[in-house]
Amino acid sequence: MPVHSQWVTTAFEFEGYRIVSYRGVVRGITVRSRNLIVNLGAAIQTLFGGNITLYTQLCERARQEAFDLMLEHAARVGANAVVAAGSLVTRDVAAYTVVAGRPATLVRAIPHGEPDV
């Protein structure tokens, strides 16, 4: 079962929890392509300006897929959290490639009264 999305943060720690081990870098990579119908619809949208919703939806699906793949990879390496999460969208590789990769960690709650060392 993948790591739950509530255990992913852009921060380097979870308040009230201690990172007890690092499990390596996890990633989610997806490459999406446009199809003829999307391109035609988007071309019409560009004539009127503004947000090209067909491409926005394509990018959002790619982002979610990359994120989900990262969570699955984190679970495979035995992590229960991902810290310093982020994503990258680039055109240097195939169009609309989304890469998500960050440190996978194993975290445990800090018992009440115990100092956070």
Secondary structure as GFF3:
##gff-version 3
##sequence-region A 1 117
A	DSSP	three_ten_helix	5	7	.	.	.	ID=ss1
A	DSSP	beta_strand	17	31	.	.	.	ID=ss2
A	DSSP	alpha_helix	36	48	.	.	.	ID=ss3
A	DSSP	alpha_helix	53	76	.	.	.	ID=ss4
A	DSSP	beta_strand	81	82	.	.	.	ID=ss5
A	DSSP	beta_strand	88	90	.	.	.	ID=ss6
A	DSSP	beta_strand	97	109	.	.	.	ID=ss7
###
